[in-house]
Amino acid sequence: MNELENKVVEILKTIYDPEIPVDIYELGLIYEVKIDQENNVEIEMTLTSPNCPVAESLPKEVEDKVSDYSAFKSAKVNIVFDPPWDKDMMSEEAQLELGFL
């Protein structure tokens, strides 16, 4: 990862799923981060379920926090459900924190 991708990950690690005390990056909700030549950020992410109560607010929070960083021109989140999220996508750290290990 380059420096700007690392910065996106750092920002994502400050955003938490309100129902699970783990950040969205460690939860495995982030599938891909792309940064183009003009520093527009595109993030492909999922939610823990299609009926997630924060389905509208969480992607907006991600876009707002990433685009607030001065090096980025814009941020766009694409929500996908393929592959569907499951607990095996969480980092080992997240699984340990939630008692799955």
N, C-alpha and C positions, 0 to 999 in steps of 0.2 A: 504494500500500500504506500502511496505517496503521502506527503505532508498534509495536503488538503483532504484526502480520504480519511486520514487519521483524525483530522479535526472534526469531520462529520461524525465519525464513530464516537469521539469524545462528547459531542453534543447529544447524540442519540442515547448515550449512557446516563444523561441527566433526565430522561423522560421515562416515567414509570406507568405501567398498566395500573389503573386505580384499584383493581381487584386483587392484584398479585404484587407483593412488595419486591419486585425485581424489575430492573430497567428493560426497555423493549429490545435492546441489542442482545443482552444476555439471555432474554427469553427466546431468542431465535425468530423474532418477528420481522427482522430485516433480511431480505433475500439478496438485494443488490443495491450498490451505490455507484452511480455513474456521474462523472463531472466532465462537462464538455470544455472546449477550448476557451469559451467565454466565462467559465466558472459558474455555469448554471448546473444545479445539482438535481439529479433525478433519482428517487429512491423507490425501489420496489419492496413493498412490505405486505404482510398479512396481519390478520387479527386472530385472537385465540379462538374465535368462532364467528360465523357470519352474522350471528345475532348479538354480537358484542355491543354492550350499552354505550361504548365510546366510539362507535364506528364512524361518527361524523366528527367528533371533537379531537380524537387522537391524531388522525392524519393532518389536520389543520395545525395542531400544536407542533408536530414534526416540521411541517413546512415553515411555520413562523420562526421557530427556534433556529433552524438551519439558515434560513434566508436573513436572519438578523445578524449573522456573523459577517463582518465587513468584507471579507474576501470573496463572498459568494454573491453573484448577481441575482439569482432566484433559486427557489427550491420547489420541486413538484413531487408529490407522493402518488404512486399508483398502487392501489390496493388489489391484491390478487389472492385467490383461494386455491391455487394449484401450484405446488402441492399444498394440501391442507396442513395446517399447523398441528403438531402434537408435542407432547412433553419431551420427546427424544430430540427435538430441535434446540432445546435449551442447552446453554453451556454447562459444563460440569460444575462450575461455581454456582450457577443458578439452581441446578438440581440439588446440590448439597445444601444450599440455603433453604430450599423448600422441603427438605427431608426426603427427596426421592433417591438419594444414595446412602 
